[in-house]
Amino acid sequence: MTVDAKPVAELPDPRDFGLAVVPEKEIPAELASLVEEVRSLVDAVAHTKAGAHELAAARDAVAAANACLQGDRHDVGTMVQQTWPDGRVEYGTLTNVVSGPTNAAAPPLRMEAAPEGGLRGEVVLNGTYQGPPGLVHGGWLAALLDQALGAAAGAEGMPGLTADLNVNYRNPSPLDTPLEVTARVTGTERRKVFVAGEVRHGGRVTAEGTALMVRMNLPGDGGA
Ligand SMILES: CCCCC/C=C\C/C=C\C/C=C\C/C=C\CCCC(=O)SCCNC(=O)CCNC(=O)[C@H](O)C(C)(C)COP(=O)(O)OP(=O)(O)OC[C@H]1O[C@@H](n2cnc3c(N)ncnc32)[C@H](O)[C@@H]1OP(=O)(O)O
């Protein structure tokens, strides 16, 4: 495969596209712990056997919390800037449903540079990600892979959108236990970035995916 997509020397700055950026270290600790609490709450609500009295009390407490938070909001599209220990800077959407640090619906998946190249992350999906009994929903496995594959292209300086995603489910992925997610760039051709990745449980591949990411058109690309 031709290798002619040039990684950008520096990642595009979302501010140049009119998007707000929040550095991750500026997310208040209180918000981070609130998000954790809500993640646990969603799981508790999904599985509770509490009686009517406890349910009504919980509903009122949640309604009060909800009312507390109906103030100023970040715009949709706000980006979060993460700086890794190796100095690598990464941008993602603040409320990305797979990895967003302020999204209680996100597991969240965090990918870091893998020693063997590409990216690697570990994630535990609780019972709110259930498809078949005790197993992760296949759509969520596709979402994990999509995110990891996109992040792998971004980490090589070629952020883009998924044009085509293929997922093979090889073995069941259990809930409530660490899953390893790996992803890497396998080739490039003009603006096309080919990526591949896997989800593993206990070292065994449970799902594998390949995708075509089309790199963002950047100033100076000349439409290539
Ligand atoms: C806004 C700026 C923000 C700045 C951000 C800065 C940094 C961000 C950094 C990192 C981001 C990191 C991670 C993100 C991680 C994960 C996110 C998860 C991924 C997603 O959740 S993402 C949402 C789902 N995704 C979509 O919502 C896409 C909808 N879609 C489109 O928006 C267009 O469709 C697009 C853009 C894909 C292409 O459009 P286009 O006009 O730019 O490009 P064009 O059509 O010219 O194609 C160029 C070459 O790709 C070939 N090609 C195109 N499409 C193909 C297909 N489907 N199959 C096979 N080949 C295809 C052509 O054949 C040609 O090939 P060739 O070079 O050989 O001629």
The ligand as an SDF file (V2000), in Angstrom:
LIG
                    3D

 69 71  0  0  0  0  0  0  0  0999 V2000
  -13.3290   20.2550   13.3040 C   0  0  0  0  0  0  0  0  0  0  0  0
  -11.8800   20.3780   13.7020 C   0  0  0  0  0  0  0  0  0  0  0  0
  -11.5450   19.8540   15.0230 C   0  0  0  0  0  0  0  0  0  0  0  0
  -10.0670   19.8610   15.2730 C   0  0  0  0  0  0  0  0  0  0  0  0
   -9.7620   18.5890   15.9770 C   0  0  0  0  0  0  0  0  0  0  0  0
   -8.3430   18.4800   16.2560 C   0  0  0  0  0  0  0  0  0  0  0  0
   -7.8340   17.3550   16.6160 C   0  0  0  0  0  0  0  0  0  0  0  0
   -8.6320   16.0930   16.7680 C   0  0  0  0  0  0  0  0  0  0  0  0
   -7.6330   15.0870   17.1120 C   0  0  0  0  0  0  0  0  0  0  0  0
   -7.8610   13.8210   17.2340 C   0  0  0  0  0  0  0  0  0  0  0  0
   -9.1340   13.1020   17.0510 C   0  0  0  0  0  0  0  0  0  0  0  0
   -8.8180   11.7820   17.6160 C   0  0  0  0  0  0  0  0  0  0  0  0
   -9.6570   10.8410   17.8250 C   0  0  0  0  0  0  0  0  0  0  0  0
  -11.0850   10.8280   17.4370 C   0  0  0  0  0  0  0  0  0  0  0  0
  -11.4530    9.4670   17.7510 C   0  0  0  0  0  0  0  0  0  0  0  0
  -12.5380    8.8640   17.5260 C   0  0  0  0  0  0  0  0  0  0  0  0
  -13.7820    9.4070   17.0820 C   0  0  0  0  0  0  0  0  0  0  0  0
  -14.5940    8.2220   16.6740 C   0  0  0  0  0  0  0  0  0  0  0  0
  -14.7610    8.2250   15.2250 C   0  0  0  0  0  0  0  0  0  0  0  0
  -16.1160    8.6840   14.8370 C   0  0  0  0  0  0  0  0  0  0  0  0
  -17.0790    8.4450   15.4930 O   0  0  0  0  0  0  0  0  0  0  0  0
  -16.2850    9.5480   13.3900 S   0  0  0  0  0  0  0  0  0  0  0  0
  -18.0540    9.7150   13.2090 C   0  0  0  0  0  0  0  0  0  0  0  0
  -18.6130    8.7790   12.1650 C   0  0  0  0  0  0  0  0  0  0  0  0
  -18.1750    9.1390   10.8650 N   0  0  0  0  0  0  0  0  0  0  0  0
  -18.7400   10.1130   10.1410 C   0  0  0  0  0  0  0  0  0  0  0  0
  -19.6670   10.7800   10.5680 O   0  0  0  0  0  0  0  0  0  0  0  0
  -18.1650   10.3570    8.7520 C   0  0  0  0  0  0  0  0  0  0  0  0
  -19.2360   10.7560    7.7550 C   0  0  0  0  0  0  0  0  0  0  0  0
  -18.6170   10.8470    6.4370 N   0  0  0  0  0  0  0  0  0  0  0  0
  -17.9770   11.9750    6.0300 C   0  0  0  0  0  0  0  0  0  0  0  0
  -18.0120   13.0090    6.6980 O   0  0  0  0  0  0  0  0  0  0  0  0
  -17.2450   11.9060    4.7320 C   0  0  0  0  0  0  0  0  0  0  0  0
  -17.7660   10.9210    3.9120 O   0  0  0  0  0  0  0  0  0  0  0  0
  -15.7030   11.6470    4.9660 C   0  0  0  0  0  0  0  0  0  0  0  0
  -15.0990   12.7750    5.8010 C   0  0  0  0  0  0  0  0  0  0  0  0
  -15.4740   10.2880    5.6320 C   0  0  0  0  0  0  0  0  0  0  0  0
  -15.0070   11.6430    3.6040 C   0  0  0  0  0  0  0  0  0  0  0  0
  -15.4260   12.7890    2.9030 O   0  0  0  0  0  0  0  0  0  0  0  0
  -14.3860   13.7750    2.1960 P   0  0  0  0  0  0  0  0  0  0  0  0
  -15.1850   14.6480    1.2640 O   0  0  0  0  0  0  0  0  0  0  0  0
  -13.5630   14.4760    3.2170 O   0  0  0  0  0  0  0  0  0  0  0  0
  -13.4160   12.8430    1.4180 O   0  0  0  0  0  0  0  0  0  0  0  0
  -13.6060   12.1550   -0.0100 P   0  0  0  0  0  0  0  0  0  0  0  0
  -15.0170   11.7370   -0.2580 O   0  0  0  0  0  0  0  0  0  0  0  0
  -12.9470   13.0410   -1.0120 O   0  0  0  0  0  0  0  0  0  0  0  0
  -12.7510   10.8000    0.1560 O   0  0  0  0  0  0  0  0  0  0  0  0
  -11.3440   10.8160    0.3820 C   0  0  0  0  0  0  0  0  0  0  0  0
  -10.8600    9.4150    0.0480 C   0  0  0  0  0  0  0  0  0  0  0  0
  -11.5270    8.4660    0.9030 O   0  0  0  0  0  0  0  0  0  0  0  0
  -12.2860    7.5210    0.1410 C   0  0  0  0  0  0  0  0  0  0  0  0
  -13.5410    7.2500    0.8830 N   0  0  0  0  0  0  0  0  0  0  0  0
  -14.3490    8.1460    1.4500 C   0  0  0  0  0  0  0  0  0  0  0  0
  -15.3670    7.5520    2.0630 N   0  0  0  0  0  0  0  0  0  0  0  0
  -15.1750    6.2280    1.8950 C   0  0  0  0  0  0  0  0  0  0  0  0
  -15.8940    5.0800    2.3200 C   0  0  0  0  0  0  0  0  0  0  0  0
  -17.0000    5.1930    3.0650 N   0  0  0  0  0  0  0  0  0  0  0  0
  -15.4140    3.8660    1.9880 N   0  0  0  0  0  0  0  0  0  0  0  0
  -14.2790    3.7380    1.2670 C   0  0  0  0  0  0  0  0  0  0  0  0
  -13.5500    4.7990    0.8400 N   0  0  0  0  0  0  0  0  0  0  0  0
  -14.0120    6.0210    1.1390 C   0  0  0  0  0  0  0  0  0  0  0  0
  -12.5510    8.2230   -1.1680 C   0  0  0  0  0  0  0  0  0  0  0  0
  -12.7860    7.2880   -2.1940 O   0  0  0  0  0  0  0  0  0  0  0  0
  -11.2340    8.9860   -1.3560 C   0  0  0  0  0  0  0  0  0  0  0  0
  -10.2560    8.0510   -1.7570 O   0  0  0  0  0  0  0  0  0  0  0  0
   -9.1030    8.3660   -2.8440 P   0  0  0  0  0  0  0  0  0  0  0  0
   -8.0900    9.2460   -2.1880 O   0  0  0  0  0  0  0  0  0  0  0  0
   -8.5600    7.0300   -3.1850 O   0  0  0  0  0  0  0  0  0  0  0  0
   -9.7970    9.0420   -3.9850 O   0  0  0  0  0  0  0  0  0  0  0  0
  1  2  1  0
  2  3  1  0
  3  4  1  0
  4  5  1  0
  5  6  1  0
  6  7  2  0
  7  8  1  0
  8  9  1  0
  9 10  2  0
 10 11  1  0
 11 12  1  0
 12 13  2  0
 13 14  1  0
 14 15  1  0
 15 16  2  0
 16 17  1  0
 17 18  1  0
 18 19  1  0
 19 20  1  0
 20 21  2  0
 20 22  1  0
 22 23  1  0
 23 24  1  0
 24 25  1  0
 25 26  1  0
 26 27  2  0
 26 28  1  0
 28 29  1  0
 29 30  1  0
 30 31  1  0
 31 32  2  0
 31 33  1  0
 33 34  1  0
 33 35  1  0
 35 36  1  0
 35 37  1  0
 35 38  1  0
 38 39  1  0
 39 40  1  0
 40 41  2  0
 40 42  1  0
 40 43  1  0
 43 44  1  0
 44 45  2  0
 44 46  1  0
 44 47  1  0
 47 48  1  0
 48 49  1  0
 49 50  1  0
 49 64  1  0
 50 51  1  0
 51 52  1  0
 51 62  1  0
 52 53  1  0
 52 61  1  0
 53 54  2  0
 54 55  1  0
 55 56  1  0
 55 61  2  0
 56 57  1  0
 56 58  2  0
 58 59  1  0
 59 60  2  0
 60 61  1  0
 62 63  1  0
 62 64  1  0
 64 65  1  0
 65 66  1  0
 66 67  2  0
 66 68  1  0
 66 69  1  0
M  END
$$$$
